Amino acid sequence: MKKIIAGILGLFIVVALVSGSAFALFLSSATLTGVTFAAGNADLQISVDGLGFANTKIAPAEMNFQNMYPGYSATDTFWLKNNSSVPNMKLSLTGKLTSATTGLPSVLADNIQLEVVEIDSFGADIPASTTGFKTLTVWNTTAQALPGVDLNYGATRQYRVNVKIDSTVGNDIAGLTITGALFTFTGTQVYP
Amino acid sequence: MIKKFSLNNTPLGKSLHIVGKVVEWAVFILIIFIGLTVLSPYLPTKNLLVTYIVSTGSMEPTVKTGAIAFVVPVKLDAIKEGDIITFKSPKNAKDTILHRVNKIVVKDNKTVLITKGDNNNAPDNWEVKSDAITGKFNFSIPYIGHPAALLKTPWGFAGIVGIPSIYLIFLFIQSIKQGINEEILKKAKSISQHQSTSVMAIVLVILGILSGCSSFQLYVVQAKYFSNAVLQGATFHAKDFAPPQNPTLLSPASNSNLNTANLLFSWTAEVDYANMNNPVTYNLTLCTDLYCTLVVNTWTGLTTTLLTPPPLPEGDYWWKVTACDALGNCSENSGTRKFIIDNTPPVASVGIGNNGADGTRQNMATYPEPIVNTPVNASGPTHNATITGTKNIYITATDLYMQSFHFRVLADNVDEKTFGKPTGYNVGGYAYSNYVADGSLLNNGRIVSLDTTQISNGTYWLIVSAVDIAGNRSVSGTDPYQRDARIKVTIANALSPTATPTVAPTATPTVAPTATPTVAPTATPAPCVPTPTFTLSSDKKSVSFSVSCVEAYSSAKYTISYDTTTLPGIPQGIIGDEESTGGASTYTKTNIPLKTCSAGGCIEHENPSNLILTIVLNPGTITESTVTANIP
């Protein structure tokens, strides 16, 4: 009789355990929706011509913004590529003006405005997909999220850099220079 | 009797039985281990040890992807650089991150951790605060996170939980079946395998209770990936776009009237902003409208602050100057300033009226011949007239922008055609001025009462010359008096009758005449004639005068006219108020400044010359008299 009772009880418990576990694992809202494993490495690369990608690139001549003045505006493009070795790894992207050889004289950095605009596959700006114009001081203080969705594994995206100085800026900036500006773009893994 | 064959009794059967037992217990242990692992955060041991499944590889090779990481709770004080910690992601609190402490910094009096994955080429772009830290990595077991993670998939759950459970259910059913058989056979037979099934059942009961009491969580830790891409060497250079300051216009003054010959532009000198790109040059634009849409001429690249333009026709002009640095940055402009070119001299006329009525006017347009000699008032003496006593002389001058006009009586020893400065200049001291401030006066005239009795009989020219605001004088050529309006008159006052000696009639004396004592005639004292002295101060900025013998006059009024290099070609004048002499013998004025004043201030006149003092002494007990004195 003991075996019969123990067997029935064990049978009931096993069914209950499996059912409960299944419910907890698949239906509970508190449960993570899935676990995937990402082995390998993230690798965000930059290009100034859309061809040669590397972790570090020297700014092209177009990013040497010379002879600026109130009312000045200029533009250039660059590319970022998710070259990660982790399949399916997406990267969220930010950019920051990390440093400059000459430092950042506030008189000038407060008046030069820079925005990064996403460019679509046809080479056209996506007006709504932009960081908006922010001063170099802001770019130096806080990393700015680059526009666009997370960069897919293996994907390349083109960005346009727009630089301007408001025409209302006074003479204080005349003759000032910021050289060796270092822009760091960071790709952060997005789960998985 | 056939003996029933039993595989259990064969060597193969025994081997299979042992293998089955091993598999059975391995599955059982695996289920227990996974259960304990995934339930560790809810077990009483959670304060001692927590396990995480490592889902990503940014901490490789230290922590492999798919490993189970064992983490112990830790306080901030116990963390040092180089430790591997778990923390809630600053970007998303639902994520738990497993990274190494790269640097410990104090920011705003709070300790924050800078972390980095061993496999990342860049530090994390966040700062980890103390309240986000969940533990310190202790050790990890590689690969076994994979089956734990498989629980989340249907196939994984079926394989890891479902199939073993079915197997256990089969065993339980078999156990129930055997129990029924045993009850039927009333035979007790101990089977160790059934005991193990019961043990499994008990363990599973425990797991089931725990599972049912908890919200089954599967803790996953991420060793998050970061990667940096750097663009280096960008340059931002603001050129020298700042122009020099706007020059300030100096001359000609705003709204000034001037002859083109006197036009000289001048403005202030400027330097470049912050002296970046000197020298500064200037561009002068001359226009005929306020907004400079009608440009007459533009002079560029001027290196000095003076410009004498070519002669300009009459009209209204506006001008402005910009200053440019060596890079071509030019100031907006100096502001536009207006001036008026007036090259036309006034038209002056003079005539003799009768009792104040208008007389014939002879203007320069008619000079030299014929001199119009048609009196407006038929009774009025005109050109070549002979006048006596006091006559009204009507003088007038016409110009758009009149400033002053002068009346003079010149002696006859002047060549009528050339009118060099006559010796009889200002005979009688008749010099008058009138100034028209708004430049709108036309045909402004006045009547001068000419007392010819104060002038010796003879032939004279009555001359009027006028000067407008622009400095144009009613003359032309090199002789300033050549074309002044004039008429010739003859002053012929009756001379005092010469006493005719009366011849006494001859009488025959009857009586010898008595000698009558002769009375010597009383000598009449010579009259005291007012005599002026007129002096210019040593600095030539003021004059003084004194007139003696004025006790017989009741009041005096003086007029001083002169030329100055400050305003070349524009005669200046000072008219004093009529003052009582108070019976004094001397009328004196000292330090009369030679300057003109307006609301904008005073302008001292330099290098005065041709100073003419005229003092009219009004009658008191004797006839009005006028005295003059000159300083060349």
Chai-1 contact restraints between the chains, C-beta under 6 A:
chainA,res_idxA,chainB,res_idxB,connection_type,confidence,min_distance_angstrom,max_distance_angstrom,comment,restraint_id
A,K3,B,S175,contact,1.0,0.0,6.0,A-B,restraint_1
A,K3,B,G179,contact,1.0,0.0,6.0,A-B,restraint_2
A,I4,B,I176,contact,1.0,0.0,6.0,A-B,restraint_3
A,I4,B,G179,contact,1.0,0.0,6.0,A-B,restraint_4
A,A6,B,S198,contact,1.0,0.0,6.0,A-B,restraint_5
A,G7,B,F172,contact,1.0,0.0,6.0,A-B,restraint_6
A,G7,B,S175,contact,1.0,0.0,6.0,A-B,restraint_7
A,G7,B,I176,contact,1.0,0.0,6.0,A-B,restraint_8
A,G10,B,F172,contact,1.0,0.0,6.0,A-B,restraint_9
A,G10,B,A201,contact,1.0,0.0,6.0,A-B,restraint_10
A,L11,B,I169,contact,1.0,0.0,6.0,A-B,restraint_11
A,L11,B,F172,contact,1.0,0.0,6.0,A-B,restraint_12
A,I13,B,L204,contact,1.0,0.0,6.0,A-B,restraint_13
A,I13,B,V205,contact,1.0,0.0,6.0,A-B,restraint_14
A,I13,B,G208,contact,1.0,0.0,6.0,A-B,restraint_15
A,V14,B,S165,contact,1.0,0.0,6.0,A-B,restraint_16
A,V14,B,L168,contact,1.0,0.0,6.0,A-B,restraint_17
A,V14,B,I169,contact,1.0,0.0,6.0,A-B,restraint_18
A,V14,B,L204,contact,1.0,0.0,6.0,A-B,restraint_19
A,A16,B,G208,contact,1.0,0.0,6.0,A-B,restraint_20
A,L17,B,L204,contact,1.0,0.0,6.0,A-B,restraint_21
A,L17,B,G208,contact,1.0,0.0,6.0,A-B,restraint_22
A,V18,B,V161,contact,1.0,0.0,6.0,A-B,restraint_23
A,V18,B,S165,contact,1.0,0.0,6.0,A-B,restraint_24
A,G20,B,S211,contact,1.0,0.0,6.0,A-B,restraint_25
A,G20,B,G212,contact,1.0,0.0,6.0,A-B,restraint_26
A,S21,B,V161,contact,1.0,0.0,6.0,A-B,restraint_27
A,S21,B,S211,contact,1.0,0.0,6.0,A-B,restraint_28
A,A24,B,F216,contact,1.0,0.0,6.0,A-B,restraint_29
A,L25,B,L151,contact,1.0,0.0,6.0,A-B,restraint_30
A,L25,B,F216,contact,1.0,0.0,6.0,A-B,restraint_31
A,S28,B,S215,contact,1.0,0.0,6.0,A-B,restraint_32
A,A30,B,S215,contact,1.0,0.0,6.0,A-B,restraint_33
A,L32,B,L218,contact,1.0,0.0,6.0,A-B,restraint_34
A,G34,B,K152,contact,1.0,0.0,6.0,A-B,restraint_35
A,V35,B,S55,contact,1.0,0.0,6.0,A-B,restraint_36
A,V35,B,A149,contact,1.0,0.0,6.0,A-B,restraint_37
A,V35,B,K152,contact,1.0,0.0,6.0,A-B,restraint_38
A,V35,B,V220,contact,1.0,0.0,6.0,A-B,restraint_39
A,F37,B,S55,contact,1.0,0.0,6.0,A-B,restraint_40
A,F37,B,T65,contact,1.0,0.0,6.0,A-B,restraint_41
A,F37,B,G66,contact,1.0,0.0,6.0,A-B,restraint_42
A,A38,B,T56,contact,1.0,0.0,6.0,A-B,restraint_43
A,A39,B,G57,contact,1.0,0.0,6.0,A-B,restraint_44
A,A39,B,T65,contact,1.0,0.0,6.0,A-B,restraint_45
A,G40,B,G57,contact,1.0,0.0,6.0,A-B,restraint_46
A,N41,B,N119,contact,1.0,0.0,6.0,A-B,restraint_47
A,A42,B,Y225,contact,1.0,0.0,6.0,A-B,restraint_48
A,A42,B,S227,contact,1.0,0.0,6.0,A-B,restraint_49
A,D43,B,S227,contact,1.0,0.0,6.0,A-B,restraint_50
A,L44,B,S227,contact,1.0,0.0,6.0,A-B,restraint_51
A,L44,B,A229,contact,1.0,0.0,6.0,A-B,restraint_52
A,Q45,B,A229,contact,1.0,0.0,6.0,A-B,restraint_53
A,I46,B,A229,contact,1.0,0.0,6.0,A-B,restraint_54
A,I46,B,L231,contact,1.0,0.0,6.0,A-B,restraint_55
A,N55,B,A229,contact,1.0,0.0,6.0,A-B,restraint_56
A,T56,B,V230,contact,1.0,0.0,6.0,A-B,restraint_57
A,K57,B,L231,contact,1.0,0.0,6.0,A-B,restraint_58
A,I58,B,G233,contact,1.0,0.0,6.0,A-B,restraint_59
A,A59,B,L231,contact,1.0,0.0,6.0,A-B,restraint_60
A,A59,B,G233,contact,1.0,0.0,6.0,A-B,restraint_61
A,A59,B,A234,contact,1.0,0.0,6.0,A-B,restraint_62
A,M63,B,A234,contact,1.0,0.0,6.0,A-B,restraint_63
A,N64,B,T235,contact,1.0,0.0,6.0,A-B,restraint_64
A,F65,B,F236,contact,1.0,0.0,6.0,A-B,restraint_65
A,Q66,B,H237,contact,1.0,0.0,6.0,A-B,restraint_66
A,N67,B,K239,contact,1.0,0.0,6.0,A-B,restraint_67
A,M68,B,A238,contact,1.0,0.0,6.0,A-B,restraint_68
A,Y69,B,K239,contact,1.0,0.0,6.0,A-B,restraint_69
A,Y69,B,F241,contact,1.0,0.0,6.0,A-B,restraint_70
A,I112,B,F236,contact,1.0,0.0,6.0,A-B,restraint_71
A,A143,B,N125,contact,1.0,0.0,6.0,A-B,restraint_72
A,N171,B,A242,contact,1.0,0.0,6.0,A-B,restraint_73
A,N171,B,Y273,contact,1.0,0.0,6.0,A-B,restraint_74
A,I173,B,A238,contact,1.0,0.0,6.0,A-B,restraint_75
A,A174,B,A238,contact,1.0,0.0,6.0,A-B,restraint_76
A,A174,B,D240,contact,1.0,0.0,6.0,A-B,restraint_77
A,A174,B,F241,contact,1.0,0.0,6.0,A-B,restraint_78
A,A174,B,A242,contact,1.0,0.0,6.0,A-B,restraint_79
A,G175,B,D240,contact,1.0,0.0,6.0,A-B,restraint_80
A,G175,B,M276,contact,1.0,0.0,6.0,A-B,restraint_81
A,L176,B,A238,contact,1.0,0.0,6.0,A-B,restraint_82
A,T177,B,H237,contact,1.0,0.0,6.0,A-B,restraint_83
A,I178,B,F236,contact,1.0,0.0,6.0,A-B,restraint_84
A,T179,B,T235,contact,1.0,0.0,6.0,A-B,restraint_85
A,G180,B,G233,contact,1.0,0.0,6.0,A-B,restraint_86
A,A181,B,A234,contact,1.0,0.0,6.0,A-B,restraint_87
A,L182,B,Q232,contact,1.0,0.0,6.0,A-B,restraint_88
A,F183,B,L231,contact,1.0,0.0,6.0,A-B,restraint_89
A,T184,B,N228,contact,1.0,0.0,6.0,A-B,restraint_90
A,T184,B,V230,contact,1.0,0.0,6.0,A-B,restraint_91
A,F185,B,A229,contact,1.0,0.0,6.0,A-B,restraint_92
A,T186,B,N125,contact,1.0,0.0,6.0,A-B,restraint_93
A,T186,B,N228,contact,1.0,0.0,6.0,A-B,restraint_94
A,G187,B,S227,contact,1.0,0.0,6.0,A-B,restraint_95
A,T188,B,F226,contact,1.0,0.0,6.0,A-B,restraint_96
A,Q189,B,K224,contact,1.0,0.0,6.0,A-B,restraint_97
A,Q189,B,Y225,contact,1.0,0.0,6.0,A-B,restraint_98
